[in-house]
Amino acid sequence: PPPIPGDWTTESGYLAGLRLAEAPDVRAVFAGNDQMALGVMKAFADLGVRVPEDVSIIGFDGVPESEYFRPALTTVNFDFAEVGRRAVDQLLRLLDGHDPGPAPPIRPKLILRESARV
């Protein structure tokens, strides 16, 4: 199905999960953040959709609590603090009259846990 918009909350993930559970061909969900993934997992549990046996779920942002979801959430960890540090560094270089050039990329890290089958 097409992407389902949400507002980064667990509730919007739950509402999206209710819709996704109606689609028999959904085998995996990549949620915009871990909170929405938690909501999707709750909706699936309420409707008898098993994670990861029926549908794999992956979140994004790697909040520490994701390890304690049931099942433990597979997530993409992204270093947002490093993004902030690099942005400030780029800005300070610009303010000092220097060309900061392109910022080096920040590589996300996949943390495999119980909510996804690979």
N, C-alpha and C positions, 0 to 999 in steps of 0.2 A: 504493500500500500504506500501511498505518498506519505511524506513526513507529517507528523501531527505536531502542531505548534504547542508550546507550553510556556510557563512563566517561571521556570526553574524551581518550583515548589514540589514537595512530595504529593500534594493534592493534584496538581496538574499531571504528574506522572501517573497517578492512580486513574484519573479520567482517561488518559491516553491508553493505559493498560486495559481498561474496560472495552475500549473500541478495538484495540489490537487483538484481544481475545476472541472477538467475533470473526476474525479473518483466519480461515483454516490453513492458509499457506504461509503464515508467519512462522519462521523458524529461529529468528534472531532479532534482538532489539538493541540498538545503540542509542542510549539516552544522552541528552545534552549535559547532564550532570548526575552525580551519584544520588542526590535527593530525588530526582525524577525517577531514576532507576529503582529506588526503594518503593516508590508509589506504584510503578509498573509491577514489581514483584508482588506487592500486596494484592493488587487487582487480580493478577493471575492466580494467586493462592485462593482468593475468595471464589474464583470461578472454576477451580479445579485444574488449571493449567500448571503443569509441573515444570519447575526450573531446576536444572537445565535439561531434563529428559525430553520435554516437549519444545521448549523455547530457551535459547541462550540469551542472557542479558549482560550487557557491558555498559558501565557508567563512564563518566569522564570527570576528572579532577582529583581523584584519589584521596578523598577525605579519610582521615584515620578511622572513622566509624564504619567505613564500608567493609572492613575485615570482620565486623561483628554482625552484619546482616545475616539472615538465614534464607537461603544459603549465602555464604560469604561472597561478596560482589567482586567480580572481575572488573577492573577499572583501568582507565588510562590516567596515569599520574602526569601532571603538567606542573612545572615549577613556576607558579604565578609570581612568587616573590622575586625570582630571578628576572622575570619579564619586567617587573617594576624597577629593579636595580638597573637593568640595561637601558630602560627608557629614560630614567633620570640621568644616567651617564651620558646618553646621547644628547639630551637637552642641555646639560652643563657644557658639553663640548661645543654645541651650537652657540650658546651664550658667550663662550670664550672666543668666538670667531673662528672656530675650527670646523672643517668638514668632517663629521663623524663617520661618514661612509656607511655602508650597510651593517646592521647589527648581525653578529653571528647567530645562526638559528639555535633555538632551544628544542632539543629533541624530547618528545614525550616518551614515557616508558609504560609498556603494557604490564599490568600486574595480574597474572592469572590466578584465579581463585575458583570457587565451586560453581558460580552461576553461569559459566560458559563451557561448552564442550568444544574442544579443538581437535 
